[in-house]
Amino acid sequence: MSAIGSKGLILNEKLIFERSTAGRCGYDLPQLDVPSVEPDEKLLRDEIEGFPELSEVDVVRHYTRLSTWNYGVDSGFYPLGSCTMKYNPKINEVVARLPGFAHLHPATPDHLSQGALQLMYDLQQALCEISGFPALTLQPSAGAQGEFAGMLMIHAWHQAQGNKRHKVLIPDTAHGTNPATAALCGYDVVPIASDGVLSVEAVAAAMDDSVAALMITNPNTLGLFEPNIREICELVHSRGGLVYCDGANLHALLGICRPGDLGIDVMHFNLHKTFATPHGGGGPGAGPVGVCAALEPFLPVPVIMKEEDGYRLVTDRPLSIGQLRTYASQFGILVRAYAYLLSMGPQGLKRATELAVLNANYIRARLEGSYHLPYKQRSLHEVIFSDADLPNDCHTLDVAKRLLDYGFHPPTIYFPLVVQGALMIEPTETESKQELDEFCDALIAIAEEAKSSPHLLHEAPVNARTRRLDETLAARKPRLRWEKG
């Protein structure tokens, strides 16, 4: 058994309120050498009952110990399917911390921000070249907001055409945020069943003059390329609709094909996935959106323009859907993505995609004899198994918990919803064959334990800081704040 992260000195930690000692203080201010001033009552908060009293070393140790509980791609293999948890090269952080970038105030006027505006413009052009779209916005703060912006532009385009369409088609293999985005834009969601990939016939049966758009993820959430995508786009266009592509899985396509060339009208990018910017923790993020020529007038403002005397932000665009956020972008994330693009180059990006696909298929080849593979089509950047073949009342959740005892973060589980008991693994190009073999050895061992010693799965984890929690109770009756006992 691998013991990575499962043995040795494990630092448990009480709540900071429980570490408090009355009268203990972490600072000692000097006597005032100026007249004292009472602050405005409106600026004062009420005293917090039981507010913790600690020394400086208490506070430092408390938060340092909590930090050791975090898990990230710098800690080890992070095989979350659909999340592309690839390593974030540290050179990107160095570049983002250059004073000219890091200390630039977002309200600095254009003529004093030429370097930043040039970086954003060049990144914009590079993403257009990679994706095949003629125009792009860097403004959205995350992939979800980029998705929302894309659908708003589709809505605005239909309004400008005088179309009163109210439906959006969404396959059962699309990304989970797609139905929510369509609903937020006022559309009725029409689900379309697929057999792993979407058929032209299924789209044709649902596509009428009430449908504004098709939202599709390609490769889809099963890790499969949609082979009929060009014909589907042509069909939707012929009947007056537009095609939105969720770009969450763009990592499988870099240097291989361009979504814009396939007939896609609008697509968002996840810079934290495909272009190795920091991922998770609620942000910061960036979700640029590429669009076809017909949607270019509807891009959010400000738009970055290159002119003879430099670069500037343009807001005078009458058909724009408006401004999505304060200021022009999540600039620090854009710097990191641009550094990644420059360091990789075109051949490096293509090689990253090739290795990501190779790694996923290597895992598939090693695990196919131990876990059920619900779809036999060729996998791209991720592979989905299920718990259908596990005996003795062992399920996907048990496998995930047992992986913790082997020192591995579990993959995504129970998604996509079209696979009962899904186990979704995406290794990215980051991982070596040695790491993949150790991970696969652990999963194969767990499959054998399900046959011979199922109690090991049912009781897992046993080496983690806490044992298995009642997740239903935690979801229904969460304790979100400390209360004095």
HELIX and SHEET records of a PDB file:
HELIX    1   1 GLU A   41  LEU A   43  5                                   3    
HELIX    2   2 GLU A   56  SER A   67  1                                  12    
HELIX    3   3 LYS A   90  ALA A   96  1                                   7    
HELIX    4   4 PRO A   99  ALA A  102  1                                   4    
HELIX    5   5 ASP A  110  LEU A  112  5                                   3    
HELIX    6   6 GLN A  114  SER A  131  1                                  18    
HELIX    7   7 GLY A  143  GLN A  161  1                                  19    
HELIX    8   8 THR A  177  LEU A  184  1                                   8    
HELIX    9   9 VAL A  200  ALA A  206  1                                   7    
HELIX   10  10 ILE A  229  SER A  238  1                                  10    
HELIX   11  11 LEU A  250  ALA A  252  5                                   3    
HELIX   12  12 PRO A  259  LEU A  262  5                                   4    
HELIX   13  13 LEU A  271  THR A  274  1                                   4    
HELIX   14  14 ALA A  293  PHE A  298  5                                   6    
HELIX   15  15 PHE A  331  LEU A  367  1                                  37    
HELIX   16  16 THR A  396  ASP A  405  1                                  10    
HELIX   17  17 LYS A  433  SER A  452  1                                  20    
HELIX   18  18 PRO A  454  GLU A  459  1                                   6    
HELIX   19  19 GLU A  471  ARG A  476  1                                   6    
SHEET    1   A 7 ALA A 135  THR A 137  0                                        
SHEET    2   A 7 VAL A 289  VAL A 291 -1                                        
SHEET    3   A 7 VAL A 266  PHE A 269 -1                                        
SHEET    4   A 7 LEU A 242  GLY A 247  1                                        
SHEET    5   A 7 VAL A 211  THR A 217  1                                        
SHEET    6   A 7 LYS A 167  PRO A 171  1                                        
SHEET    7   A 7 ASP A 188  ILE A 192  1                                        
SHEET    1   B 2 VAL A 303  GLU A 307  0                                        
SHEET    2   B 2 GLY A 310  VAL A 314 -1                                        
SHEET    1   C 3 VAL A 383  SER A 386  0                                        
SHEET    2   C 3 ALA A 422  ILE A 425 -1                                        
SHEET    3   C 3 THR A 412  ILE A 413 -1                                        
END                                                                             
